[in-house]
Amino acid sequence: VIKVQDAVKDRSAESWRVGHGYDIHRLEAGRKLILAGVEIPCARGLAGHSDADAAYHAVIDAMLGAAGLEDIGTQFPDTDPHYRGIDSGVLVEKTLVKVQAAGYELVNVDVTVIAEKPNLREYKPQMRINLAERLGLPADAVSVKAKTNEELGEIGRGEAIACLATVLLKKGERA
Ligand SMILES: [Zn+2]
């Protein structure tokens, strides 16, 4: 019989860390729509200082949160001209280095994109591949889900796209 306390000890906070991230960007004419590194045909794209890839940004904040590091706005300030128009996939890779330096390795990533339009169904597989490549994970450790906001609120009116991400980290072998 396994005692509850022993089970809790085996999954101690020192070994396993969960983190969540959220991001939202406005949709504006004249911008590219890029989600998890995939350029999606659309009359409008996400506005922002970088490429405004809300999926990558949510994943970055989830990773930083799980590792107990400062958030994306602190790590990669939008006042820094270096990050103007930057491919956020590069920031994902920089974040992975920070997380690994803190002694963690990534276990899995789960992403939800909330967009009224366009329909993301045909782009989800490439988003998943891009995330897996940037993070050095097998594709089955990455999930990308897409849903609408049931026409409710600013997302439902097509004024913005939001993304949520959850990641699990574990202490690395050398930690
Ligand atoms: Zn963002």
Backbone and ligand atoms as CSV (ligand in chain L), in Angstrom:
chain,resi,resn,atom,element,x,y,z
A,1,VAL,N,N,0.849,-1.204,0.000
A,1,VAL,CA,C,0.000,0.000,0.000
A,1,VAL,C,C,0.880,1.247,0.000
A,2,ILE,N,N,0.653,2.128,-0.967
A,2,ILE,CA,C,1.419,3.379,-1.032
A,2,ILE,C,C,0.703,4.437,-0.208
A,3,LYS,N,N,1.432,4.990,0.749
A,3,LYS,CA,C,0.846,6.056,1.550
A,3,LYS,C,C,0.799,7.349,0.728
A,4,VAL,N,N,-0.217,8.135,1.016
A,4,VAL,CA,C,-0.382,9.402,0.292
A,4,VAL,C,C,0.861,10.269,0.450
A,5,GLN,N,N,1.409,10.297,1.647
A,5,GLN,CA,C,2.573,11.170,1.897
A,5,GLN,C,C,3.771,10.756,1.061
A,6,ASP,N,N,3.948,9.437,0.880
A,6,ASP,CA,C,5.078,8.962,0.065
A,6,ASP,C,C,4.883,9.386,-1.388
A,7,ALA,N,N,3.655,9.267,-1.854
A,7,ALA,CA,C,3.364,9.659,-3.232
A,7,ALA,C,C,3.652,11.137,-3.433
A,8,VAL,N,N,3.276,11.940,-2.458
A,8,VAL,CA,C,3.527,13.384,-2.547
A,8,VAL,C,C,5.024,13.648,-2.583
A,9,LYS,N,N,5.778,12.912,-1.788
A,9,LYS,CA,C,7.221,13.107,-1.733
A,9,LYS,C,C,7.859,12.789,-3.099
A,10,ASP,N,N,7.388,11.729,-3.746
A,10,ASP,CA,C,7.947,11.332,-5.039
A,10,ASP,C,C,7.727,12.401,-6.101
A,11,ARG,N,N,6.688,13.180,-5.953
A,11,ARG,CA,C,6.406,14.240,-6.927
A,11,ARG,C,C,6.662,15.597,-6.283
A,12,SER,N,N,7.768,15.686,-5.569
A,12,SER,CA,C,8.033,16.911,-4.826
A,12,SER,C,C,8.198,18.098,-5.767
A,13,ALA,N,N,7.952,19.274,-5.229
A,13,ALA,CA,C,8.023,20.512,-6.017
A,13,ALA,C,C,9.427,20.738,-6.562
A,14,GLU,N,N,10.422,20.077,-5.978
A,14,GLU,CA,C,11.792,20.255,-6.462
A,14,GLU,C,C,12.028,19.527,-7.774
A,15,SER,N,N,11.244,18.511,-8.062
A,15,SER,CA,C,11.485,17.683,-9.235
A,15,SER,C,C,10.614,18.057,-10.420
A,16,TRP,N,N,9.396,18.514,-10.157
A,16,TRP,CA,C,8.429,18.772,-11.216
A,16,TRP,C,C,7.877,20.177,-11.059
A,17,ARG,N,N,7.808,20.915,-12.174
A,17,ARG,CA,C,7.314,22.292,-12.104
A,17,ARG,C,C,6.361,22.532,-13.260
A,18,VAL,N,N,5.176,23.041,-12.941
A,18,VAL,CA,C,4.216,23.390,-13.979
A,18,VAL,C,C,4.187,24.912,-14.137
A,19,GLY,N,N,3.934,25.378,-15.339
A,19,GLY,CA,C,3.819,26.812,-15.567
A,19,GLY,C,C,2.738,27.092,-16.595
A,20,HIS,N,N,2.117,28.259,-16.496
A,20,HIS,CA,C,1.120,28.615,-17.508
A,20,HIS,C,C,1.445,29.980,-18.084
A,21,GLY,N,N,1.025,30.189,-19.314
A,21,GLY,CA,C,1.252,31.468,-19.973
A,21,GLY,C,C,0.011,31.897,-20.726
A,22,TYR,N,N,-0.156,33.202,-20.848
A,22,TYR,CA,C,-1.295,33.778,-21.576
A,22,TYR,C,C,-0.791,34.959,-22.377
A,23,ASP,N,N,-1.304,35.114,-23.596
A,23,ASP,CA,C,-0.964,36.301,-24.377
A,23,ASP,C,C,-2.131,36.657,-25.286
A,24,ILE,N,N,-2.257,37.933,-25.557
A,24,ILE,CA,C,-3.291,38.412,-26.480
A,24,ILE,C,C,-2.710,39.570,-27.292
A,25,HIS,N,N,-2.990,39.585,-28.584
A,25,HIS,CA,C,-2.574,40.691,-29.435
A,25,HIS,C,C,-3.758,41.140,-30.279
A,26,ARG,N,N,-3.803,42.443,-30.581
A,26,ARG,CA,C,-4.833,42.987,-31.456
A,26,ARG,C,C,-4.557,42.606,-32.905
A,27,LEU,N,N,-5.626,42.423,-33.664
A,27,LEU,CA,C,-5.514,42.170,-35.103
A,27,LEU,C,C,-5.589,43.505,-35.831
A,28,GLU,N,N,-4.623,43.753,-36.721
A,28,GLU,CA,C,-4.592,45.015,-37.463
A,28,GLU,C,C,-4.286,44.761,-38.930
A,29,ALA,N,N,-4.852,45.604,-39.778
A,29,ALA,CA,C,-4.562,45.530,-41.211
A,29,ALA,C,C,-3.090,45.850,-41.442
A,30,GLY,N,N,-2.525,45.220,-42.461
A,30,GLY,CA,C,-1.144,45.520,-42.820
A,30,GLY,C,C,-0.109,44.766,-42.015
A,31,ARG,N,N,-0.560,43.839,-41.169
A,31,ARG,CA,C,0.371,43.012,-40.397
A,31,ARG,C,C,0.250,41.564,-40.855
A,32,LYS,N,N,1.354,40.815,-40.739
A,32,LYS,CA,C,1.306,39.379,-41.004
A,32,LYS,C,C,0.709,38.666,-39.792
A,33,LEU,N,N,-0.049,37.603,-40.076
A,33,LEU,CA,C,-0.563,36.772,-38.980
A,33,LEU,C,C,0.367,35.575,-38.835
A,34,ILE,N,N,1.109,35.546,-37.716
A,34,ILE,CA,C,2.066,34.466,-37.466
A,34,ILE,C,C,1.747,33.842,-36.121
A,35,LEU,N,N,1.492,32.536,-36.130
A,35,LEU,CA,C,1.221,31.802,-34.898
A,35,LEU,C,C,2.107,30.564,-34.856
A,36,ALA,N,N,2.887,30.438,-33.788
A,36,ALA,CA,C,3.862,29.342,-33.646
A,36,ALA,C,C,4.703,29.209,-34.912
A,37,GLY,N,N,5.112,30.344,-35.436
A,37,GLY,CA,C,6.029,30.363,-36.571
A,37,GLY,C,C,5.390,30.114,-37.924
A,38,VAL,N,N,4.080,29.922,-37.967
A,38,VAL,CA,C,3.392,29.664,-39.230
A,38,VAL,C,C,2.740,30.955,-39.712
A,39,GLU,N,N,3.076,31.373,-40.928
A,39,GLU,CA,C,2.427,32.553,-41.505
A,39,GLU,C,C,1.104,32.110,-42.115
A,40,ILE,N,N,0.022,32.650,-41.584
A,40,ILE,CA,C,-1.318,32.209,-41.952
A,40,ILE,C,C,-1.978,33.275,-42.824
A,41,PRO,N,N,-2.443,32.897,-44.017
A,41,PRO,CA,C,-3.077,33.878,-44.900
A,41,PRO,C,C,-4.292,34.531,-44.224
A,42,CYS,N,N,-4.255,35.862,-44.123
A,42,CYS,CA,C,-5.338,36.575,-43.442
A,42,CYS,C,C,-5.216,38.055,-43.802
A,43,ALA,N,N,-6.355,38.732,-43.933
A,43,ALA,CA,C,-6.335,40.154,-44.297
A,43,ALA,C,C,-5.685,40.999,-43.206
A,44,ARG,N,N,-5.735,40.500,-41.971
A,44,ARG,CA,C,-5.133,41.235,-40.863
A,44,ARG,C,C,-4.165,40.330,-40.101
A,45,GLY,N,N,-3.252,40.947,-39.375
A,45,GLY,CA,C,-2.310,40.178,-38.574
A,45,GLY,C,C,-2.208,40.749,-37.175
A,46,LEU,N,N,-1.414,40.114,-36.348
A,46,LEU,CA,C,-1.295,40.539,-34.956
A,46,LEU,C,C,-0.324,41.709,-34.837
A,47,ALA,N,N,-0.763,42.737,-34.097
A,47,ALA,CA,C,0.034,43.937,-33.897
A,47,ALA,C,C,0.972,43.740,-32.716
A,48,GLY,N,N,2.182,44.281,-32.837
A,48,GLY,CA,C,3.115,44.189,-31.717
A,48,GLY,C,C,4.506,44.622,-32.120
A,49,HIS,N,N,5.360,44.713,-31.127
A,49,HIS,CA,C,6.738,45.183,-31.323
A,49,HIS,C,C,7.558,44.128,-32.066
A,50,SER,N,N,7.380,42.863,-31.665
A,50,SER,CA,C,8.072,41.760,-32.324
A,50,SER,C,C,7.195,41.295,-33.492
A,51,ASP,N,N,7.308,40.032,-33.878
A,51,ASP,CA,C,6.400,39.501,-34.902
A,51,ASP,C,C,5.011,39.222,-34.312
A,52,ALA,N,N,4.854,39.471,-33.012
A,52,ALA,CA,C,3.556,39.377,-32.314
A,52,ALA,C,C,2.975,37.953,-32.338
A,53,ASP,N,N,3.866,36.975,-32.307
A,53,ASP,CA,C,3.441,35.566,-32.323
A,53,ASP,C,C,2.929,35.182,-30.927
A,54,ALA,N,N,1.626,35.322,-30.753
A,54,ALA,CA,C,1.031,35.144,-29.428
A,54,ALA,C,C,1.190,33.715,-28.909
A,55,ALA,N,N,1.241,32.734,-29.816
A,55,ALA,CA,C,1.409,31.340,-29.386
A,55,ALA,C,C,2.792,31.144,-28.776
A,56,TYR,N,N,3.806,31.609,-29.487
A,56,TYR,CA,C,5.165,31.499,-28.933
A,56,TYR,C,C,5.286,32.303,-27.636
A,57,HIS,N,N,4.662,33.472,-27.576
A,57,HIS,CA,C,4.776,34.295,-26.370
A,57,HIS,C,C,4.149,33.606,-25.164
A,58,ALA,N,N,3.012,32.951,-25.374
A,58,ALA,CA,C,2.365,32.236,-24.260
A,58,ALA,C,C,3.244,31.080,-23.792
A,59,VAL,N,N,3.871,30.385,-24.740
A,59,VAL,CA,C,4.763,29.265,-24.380
A,59,VAL,C,C,5.975,29.790,-23.598
A,60,ILE,N,N,6.520,30.918,-24.044
A,60,ILE,CA,C,7.679,31.504,-23.344
A,60,ILE,C,C,7.321,31.828,-21.900
A,61,ASP,N,N,6.174,32.472,-21.681
A,61,ASP,CA,C,5.792,32.831,-20.314
A,61,ASP,C,C,5.508,31.584,-19.470
A,62,ALA,N,N,4.961,30.549,-20.083
A,62,ALA,CA,C,4.712,29.306,-19.347
A,62,ALA,C,C,6.031,28.671,-18.904
A,63,MET,N,N,7.007,28.671,-19.803
A,63,MET,CA,C,8.321,28.099,-19.463
A,63,MET,C,C,9.000,28.910,-18.360
A,64,LEU,N,N,8.961,30.245,-18.499
A,64,LEU,CA,C,9.593,31.111,-17.505
A,64,LEU,C,C,8.908,30.963,-16.152
A,65,GLY,N,N,7.584,30.884,-16.185
A,65,GLY,CA,C,6.837,30.736,-14.939
A,65,GLY,C,C,7.164,29.428,-14.239
A,66,ALA,N,N,7.235,28.360,-15.002
A,66,ALA,CA,C,7.531,27.047,-14.409
A,66,ALA,C,C,8.913,27.024,-13.776
A,67,ALA,N,N,9.859,27.740,-14.396
A,67,ALA,CA,C,11.230,27.761,-13.891
A,67,ALA,C,C,11.435,28.815,-12.801
A,68,GLY,N,N,10.391,29.609,-12.525
A,68,GLY,CA,C,10.504,30.648,-11.505
A,68,GLY,C,C,11.336,31.834,-11.969
A,69,LEU,N,N,11.373,32.061,-13.285
A,69,LEU,CA,C,12.144,33.180,-13.843
A,69,LEU,C,C,11.220,34.357,-14.146
A,70,GLU,N,N,11.812,35.523,-14.367
A,70,GLU,CA,C,11.029,36.732,-14.679
A,70,GLU,C,C,10.301,36.572,-16.007
A,71,ASP,N,N,9.201,37.304,-16.175
A,71,ASP,CA,C,8.325,37.096,-17.332
A,71,ASP,C,C,8.913,37.641,-18.636
A,72,ILE,N,N,8.198,37.374,-19.723
A,72,ILE,CA,C,8.698,37.707,-21.075
A,72,ILE,C,C,8.982,39.200,-21.236
A,73,GLY,N,N,8.122,40.019,-20.649
A,73,GLY,CA,C,8.291,41.467,-20.783
A,73,GLY,C,C,9.548,41.971,-20.085
A,74,THR,N,N,9.999,41.234,-19.078
A,74,THR,CA,C,11.228,41.588,-18.358
A,74,THR,C,C,12.450,41.025,-19.076
A,75,GLN,N,N,12.317,39.793,-19.582
A,75,GLN,CA,C,13.447,39.136,-20.256
A,75,GLN,C,C,13.738,39.765,-21.622
A,76,PHE,N,N,12.664,40.107,-22.333
A,76,PHE,CA,C,12.813,40.624,-23.705
A,76,PHE,C,C,11.976,41.897,-23.839
A,77,PRO,N,N,12.423,43.019,-23.246
A,77,PRO,CA,C,11.582,44.227,-23.176
A,77,PRO,C,C,11.222,44.786,-24.555
A,78,ASP,N,N,9.945,45.195,-24.703
A,78,ASP,CA,C,9.522,45.709,-26.007
A,78,ASP,C,C,10.014,47.138,-26.237
A,79,THR,N,N,10.750,47.679,-25.260
A,79,THR,CA,C,11.390,48.981,-25.457
A,79,THR,C,C,12.777,48.815,-26.070
A,80,ASP,N,N,13.239,47.550,-26.158
A,80,ASP,CA,C,14.571,47.267,-26.690
A,80,ASP,C,C,14.486,47.130,-28.212
A,81,PRO,N,N,15.147,48.037,-28.957
A,81,PRO,CA,C,15.061,47.991,-30.428
A,81,PRO,C,C,15.573,46.670,-31.008
A,82,HIS,N,N,16.383,45.949,-30.218
A,82,HIS,CA,C,16.912,44.655,-30.666
A,82,HIS,C,C,15.788,43.668,-30.980
A,83,TYR,N,N,14.657,43.820,-30.284
A,83,TYR,CA,C,13.567,42.847,-30.439
A,83,TYR,C,C,12.497,43.303,-31.424
A,84,ARG,N,N,12.744,44.457,-32.085
A,84,ARG,CA,C,11.763,44.969,-33.041
A,84,ARG,C,C,11.637,44.022,-34.230
A,85,GLY,N,N,10.429,43.522,-34.455
A,85,GLY,CA,C,10.169,42.654,-35.599
A,85,GLY,C,C,10.845,41.295,-35.528
A,86,ILE,N,N,11.384,40.944,-34.362
A,86,ILE,CA,C,12.147,39.701,-34.234
A,86,ILE,C,C,11.235,38.479,-34.387
A,87,ASP,N,N,11.808,37.421,-34.972
A,87,ASP,CA,C,11.136,36.121,-35.049
A,87,ASP,C,C,11.042,35.580,-33.612
A,88,SER,N,N,9.825,35.433,-33.105
A,88,SER,CA,C,9.666,35.001,-31.717
A,88,SER,C,C,10.159,33.573,-31.487
A,89,GLY,N,N,10.350,32.808,-32.572
A,89,GLY,CA,C,10.945,31.482,-32.430
A,89,GLY,C,C,12.344,31.567,-31.841
A,90,VAL,N,N,13.051,32.655,-32.171
A,90,VAL,CA,C,14.384,32.883,-31.599
A,90,VAL,C,C,14.263,33.100,-30.091
A,91,LEU,N,N,13.204,33.814,-29.688
A,91,LEU,CA,C,12.996,34.062,-28.250
A,91,LEU,C,C,12.632,32.772,-27.522
A,92,VAL,N,N,11.900,31.879,-28.205
A,92,VAL,CA,C,11.594,30.569,-27.616
A,92,VAL,C,C,12.891,29.818,-27.335
A,93,GLU,N,N,13.802,29.847,-28.312
A,93,GLU,CA,C,15.076,29.138,-28.135
A,93,GLU,C,C,15.908,29.773,-27.024
A,94,LYS,N,N,15.912,31.103,-26.949
A,94,LYS,CA,C,16.648,31.783,-25.880
A,94,LYS,C,C,16.052,31.420,-24.508
A,95,THR,N,N,14.726,31.292,-24.479
A,95,THR,CA,C,14.058,30.940,-23.224
A,95,THR,C,C,14.421,29.519,-22.805
A,96,LEU,N,N,14.483,28.612,-23.777
A,96,LEU,CA,C,14.863,27.230,-23.471
A,96,LEU,C,C,16.253,27.185,-22.838
A,97,VAL,N,N,17.170,27.995,-23.361
A,97,VAL,CA,C,18.525,28.050,-22.797
A,97,VAL,C,C,18.477,28.532,-21.340
A,98,LYS,N,N,17.651,29.552,-21.075
A,98,LYS,CA,C,17.526,30.080,-19.711
A,98,LYS,C,C,16.960,29.028,-18.759
A,99,VAL,N,N,15.967,28.302,-19.244
A,99,VAL,CA,C,15.307,27.282,-18.422
A,99,VAL,C,C,16.280,26.125,-18.132
A,100,GLN,N,N,17.049,25.751,-19.150
A,100,GLN,CA,C,18.031,24.679,-18.968
A,100,GLN,C,C,19.137,25.129,-18.021
A,101,ALA,N,N,19.523,26.404,-18.120
A,101,ALA,CA,C,20.556,26.935,-17.227
A,101,ALA,C,C,20.088,26.939,-15.777
A,102,ALA,N,N,18.763,27.025,-15.595
A,102,ALA,CA,C,18.196,26.994,-14.248
A,102,ALA,C,C,18.053,25.551,-13.751
A,103,GLY,N,N,18.451,24.583,-14.588
A,103,GLY,CA,C,18.490,23.193,-14.141
A,103,GLY,C,C,17.294,22.356,-14.548
A,104,TYR,N,N,16.496,22.858,-15.487
A,104,TYR,CA,C,15.279,22.139,-15.872
A,104,TYR,C,C,15.333,21.646,-17.308
A,105,GLU,N,N,14.605,20.566,-17.553
A,105,GLU,CA,C,14.350,20.157,-18.930
A,105,GLU,C,C,12.842,20.112,-19.156
A,106,LEU,N,N,12.473,20.340,-20.393
A,106,LEU,CA,C,11.067,20.410,-20.770
A,106,LEU,C,C,10.499,19.002,-20.926
A,107,VAL,N,N,9.284,18.806,-20.424
A,107,VAL,CA,C,8.622,17.499,-20.562
A,107,VAL,C,C,7.580,17.562,-21.679
A,108,ASN,N,N,6.640,18.499,-21.568
A,108,ASN,CA,C,5.633,18.660,-22.625
A,108,ASN,C,C,5.057,20.066,-22.617
A,109,VAL,N,N,4.426,20.416,-23.714
A,109,VAL,CA,C,3.831,21.739,-23.898
A,109,VAL,C,C,2.428,21.561,-24.463
A,110,ASP,N,N,1.479,22.304,-23.926
A,110,ASP,CA,C,0.092,22.241,-24.405
A,110,ASP,C,C,-0.387,23.664,-24.671
A,111,VAL,N,N,-0.810,23.922,-25.899
A,111,VAL,CA,C,-1.169,25.282,-26.311
A,111,VAL,C,C,-2.623,25.312,-26.793
A,112,THR,N,N,-3.344,26.364,-26.414
A,112,THR,CA,C,-4.672,26.617,-26.974
A,112,THR,C,C,-4.678,28.002,-27.611
A,113,VAL,N,N,-5.084,28.053,-28.871
A,113,VAL,CA,C,-5.224,29.334,-29.568
A,113,VAL,C,C,-6.718,29.649,-29.636
A,114,ILE,N,N,-7.078,30.882,-29.262
A,114,ILE,CA,C,-8.484,31.296,-29.322
A,114,ILE,C,C,-8.598,32.375,-30.387
A,115,ALA,N,N,-9.185,31.993,-31.528
A,115,ALA,CA,C,-9.301,32.895,-32.676
A,115,ALA,C,C,-10.645,32.648,-33.353
A,116,GLU,N,N,-11.380,33.717,-33.597
A,116,GLU,CA,C,-12.663,33.554,-34.289
A,116,GLU,C,C,-12.433,33.209,-35.755
A,117,LYS,N,N,-11.502,33.940,-36.377
A,117,LYS,CA,C,-11.085,33.720,-37.761
A,117,LYS,C,C,-9.599,34.012,-37.859
A,118,PRO,N,N,-8.902,33.417,-38.777
A,118,PRO,CA,C,-9.353,32.354,-39.681
A,118,PRO,C,C,-9.416,31.006,-38.982
A,119,ASN,N,N,-9.962,30.017,-39.652
A,119,ASN,CA,C,-9.971,28.658,-39.129
A,119,ASN,C,C,-8.538,28.114,-39.174
A,120,LEU,N,N,-8.058,27.635,-38.047
A,120,LEU,CA,C,-6.647,27.247,-37.947
A,120,LEU,C,C,-6.415,25.758,-38.154
A,121,ARG,N,N,-7.470,25.031,-38.445
A,121,ARG,CA,C,-7.366,23.576,-38.520
A,121,ARG,C,C,-6.186,23.089,-39.380
A,122,GLU,N,N,-6.059,23.660,-40.582
A,122,GLU,CA,C,-5.034,23.134,-41.485
A,122,GLU,C,C,-3.630,23.609,-41.123
A,123,TYR,N,N,-3.521,24.565,-40.203
A,123,TYR,CA,C,-2.209,25.086,-39.828
A,123,TYR,C,C,-1.678,24.479,-38.525
A,124,LYS,N,N,-2.561,23.811,-37.791
A,124,LYS,CA,C,-2.147,23.260,-36.492
A,124,LYS,C,C,-0.986,22.269,-36.599
A,125,PRO,N,N,-0.979,21.357,-37.584
A,125,PRO,CA,C,0.135,20.397,-37.640
A,125,PRO,C,C,1.505,21.076,-37.787
A,126,GLN,N,N,1.582,22.129,-38.635
A,126,GLN,CA,C,2.869,22.817,-38.802
A,126,GLN,C,C,3.235,23.602,-37.547
A,127,MET,N,N,2.231,24.169,-36.863
A,127,MET,CA,C,2.511,24.874,-35.608
A,127,MET,C,C,3.128,23.912,-34.599
A,128,ARG,N,N,2.595,22.707,-34.571
A,128,ARG,CA,C,3.092,21.689,-33.644
A,128,ARG,C,C,4.541,21.315,-33.984
A,129,ILE,N,N,4.807,21.129,-35.281
A,129,ILE,CA,C,6.166,20.770,-35.721
A,129,ILE,C,C,7.140,21.895,-35.363
A,130,ASN,N,N,6.734,23.142,-35.616
A,130,ASN,CA,C,7.622,24.273,-35.313
A,130,ASN,C,C,7.955,24.343,-33.833
A,131,LEU,N,N,6.939,24.182,-32.988
A,131,LEU,CA,C,7.170,24.216,-31.544
A,131,LEU,C,C,8.100,23.085,-31.117
A,132,ALA,N,N,7.853,21.888,-31.646
A,132,ALA,CA,C,8.682,20.731,-31.282
A,132,ALA,C,C,10.134,20.985,-31.683
A,133,GLU,N,N,10.346,21.563,-32.873
A,133,GLU,CA,C,11.715,21.824,-33.337
A,133,GLU,C,C,12.391,22.889,-32.489
A,134,ARG,N,N,11.682,23.960,-32.204
A,134,ARG,CA,C,12.284,25.032,-31.403
A,134,ARG,C,C,12.630,24.559,-30.000
A,135,LEU,N,N,11.823,23.626,-29.484
A,135,LEU,CA,C,11.977,23.202,-28.094
A,135,LEU,C,C,12.749,21.896,-27.958
A,136,GLY,N,N,13.118,21.282,-29.086
A,136,GLY,CA,C,13.846,20.023,-29.021
A,136,GLY,C,C,13.022,18.902,-28.426
A,137,LEU,N,N,11.730,18.918,-28.677
A,137,LEU,CA,C,10.820,17.903,-28.149
A,137,LEU,C,C,10.283,17.029,-29.280
A,138,PRO,N,N,9.931,15.767,-28.980
A,138,PRO,CA,C,9.201,14.982,-29.974
A,138,PRO,C,C,7.813,15.578,-30.189
A,139,ALA,N,N,7.272,15.409,-31.383
A,139,ALA,CA,C,5.983,16.022,-31.703
A,139,ALA,C,C,4.878,15.571,-30.738
A,140,ASP,N,N,4.981,14.348,-30.219
A,140,ASP,CA,C,3.909,13.880,-29.334
A,140,ASP,C,C,3.990,14.501,-27.935
A,141,ALA,N,N,5.021,15.317,-27.698
A,141,ALA,CA,C,5.108,16.055,-26.438
A,141,ALA,C,C,4.601,17.489,-26.599
A,142,VAL,N,N,4.082,17.799,-27.786
A,142,VAL,CA,C,3.564,19.138,-28.075
A,142,VAL,C,C,2.125,19.023,-28.558
A,143,SER,N,N,1.259,19.833,-27.988
A,143,SER,CA,C,-0.140,19.863,-28.418
A,143,SER,C,C,-0.514,21.287,-28.807
A,144,VAL,N,N,-1.192,21.417,-29.942
A,144,VAL,CA,C,-1.723,22.718,-30.341
A,144,VAL,C,C,-3.215,22.547,-30.614
A,145,LYS,N,N,-4.009,23.241,-29.844
A,145,LYS,CA,C,-5.460,23.185,-30.001
A,145,LYS,C,C,-5.960,24.563,-30.434
A,146,ALA,N,N,-7.042,24.582,-31.191
A,146,ALA,CA,C,-7.589,25.861,-31.640
A,146,ALA,C,C,-9.095,25.858,-31.419
A,147,LYS,N,N,-9.592,27.016,-30.983
A,147,LYS,CA,C,-11.039,27.152,-30.800
A,147,LYS,C,C,-11.455,28.584,-31.076
A,148,THR,N,N,-12.733,28.763,-31.281
A,148,THR,CA,C,-13.261,30.113,-31.438
A,148,THR,C,C,-13.694,30.617,-30.060
A,149,ASN,N,N,-14.134,31.871,-30.009
A,149,ASN,CA,C,-14.651,32.411,-28.744
A,149,ASN,C,C,-16.170,32.532,-28.792
A,150,GLU,N,N,-16.784,31.705,-29.676
A,150,GLU,CA,C,-18.250,31.689,-29.780
A,150,GLU,C,C,-18.820,33.088,-30.036
A,151,GLU,N,N,-18.059,33.883,-30.829
A,151,GLU,CA,C,-18.475,35.234,-31.219
A,151,GLU,C,C,-18.658,36.186,-30.036
A,152,LEU,N,N,-18.071,35.831,-28.900
A,152,LEU,CA,C,-18.213,36.667,-27.710
A,152,LEU,C,C,-17.010,37.597,-27.533
A,153,GLY,N,N,-17.293,38.839,-27.134
A,153,GLY,CA,C,-16.225,39.761,-26.749
A,153,GLY,C,C,-15.311,40.154,-27.906
A,154,GLU,N,N,-14.162,40.747,-27.538
A,154,GLU,CA,C,-13.261,41.289,-28.562
A,154,GLU,C,C,-12.663,40.195,-29.439
A,155,ILE,N,N,-12.402,39.038,-28.846
A,155,ILE,CA,C,-11.869,37.929,-29.649
A,155,ILE,C,C,-12.953,37.438,-30.608
A,156,GLY,N,N,-14.159,37.340,-30.114
A,156,GLY,CA,C,-15.271,36.882,-30.927
A,156,GLY,C,C,-15.614,37.825,-32.067
A,157,ARG,N,N,-15.320,39.122,-31.882
A,157,ARG,CA,C,-15.546,40.111,-32.948
A,157,ARG,C,C,-14.371,40.173,-33.917
A,158,GLY,N,N,-13.367,39.338,-33.687
A,158,GLY,CA,C,-12.223,39.297,-34.590
A,158,GLY,C,C,-11.267,40.455,-34.394
A,159,GLU,N,N,-11.274,41.059,-33.216
A,159,GLU,CA,C,-10.379,42.185,-32.949
A,159,GLU,C,C,-9.045,41.756,-32.356
A,160,ALA,N,N,-8.990,40.504,-31.913
A,160,ALA,CA,C,-7.773,40.027,-31.242
A,160,ALA,C,C,-7.720,38.504,-31.294
A,161,ILE,N,N,-6.518,37.983,-31.082
A,161,ILE,CA,C,-6.315,36.547,-30.930
A,161,ILE,C,C,-5.565,36.329,-29.618
A,162,ALA,N,N,-6.014,35.358,-28.840
A,162,ALA,CA,C,-5.369,35.054,-27.560
A,162,ALA,C,C,-4.824,33.629,-27.584
A,163,CYS,N,N,-3.809,33.392,-26.792
A,163,CYS,CA,C,-3.230,32.052,-26.677
A,163,CYS,C,C,-2.951,31.735,-25.223
A,164,LEU,N,N,-3.149,30.466,-24.883
A,164,LEU,CA,C,-2.858,29.940,-23.551
A,164,LEU,C,C,-1.859,28.813,-23.712
A,165,ALA,N,N,-0.947,28.682,-22.749
A,165,ALA,CA,C,0.007,27.572,-22.811
A,165,ALA,C,C,0.280,27.040,-21.417
A,166,THR,N,N,0.469,25.748,-21.343
A,166,THR,CA,C,0.892,25.095,-20.114
A,166,THR,C,C,2.124,24.253,-20.436
A,167,VAL,N,N,3.122,24.310,-19.558
A,167,VAL,CA,C,4.294,23.446,-19.757
A,167,VAL,C,C,4.606,22.716,-18.446
A,168,LEU,N,N,5.244,21.564,-18.611
A,168,LEU,CA,C,5.770,20.827,-17.466
A,168,LEU,C,C,7.282,20.745,-17.603
A,169,LEU,N,N,7.974,21.082,-16.518
A,169,LEU,CA,C,9.435,20.943,-16.475
A,169,LEU,C,C,9.797,19.918,-15.431
A,170,LYS,N,N,10.930,19.254,-15.629
A,170,LYS,CA,C,11.482,18.434,-14.539
A,170,LYS,C,C,12.937,18.804,-14.341
A,171,LYS,N,N,13.436,18.560,-13.129
A,171,LYS,CA,C,14.843,18.809,-12.846
A,171,LYS,C,C,15.696,17.962,-13.766
A,172,GLY,N,N,16.693,18.579,-14.400
A,172,GLY,CA,C,17.552,17.857,-15.324
A,172,GLY,C,C,18.420,16.839,-14.599
A,173,GLU,N,N,19.030,15.929,-15.389
A,173,GLU,CA,C,19.875,14.851,-14.849
A,173,GLU,C,C,20.996,15.400,-13.974
A,174,ARG,N,N,21.564,16.519,-14.421
A,174,ARG,CA,C,22.737,17.047,-13.717
A,174,ARG,C,C,22.360,17.929,-12.533
A,175,ALA,N,N,21.093,18.269,-12.449
A,175,ALA,CA,C,20.673,19.194,-11.392
A,175,ALA,C,C,20.635,18.484,-10.040
L,1,ZN,ZN,ZN,2.859,38.754,-27.216
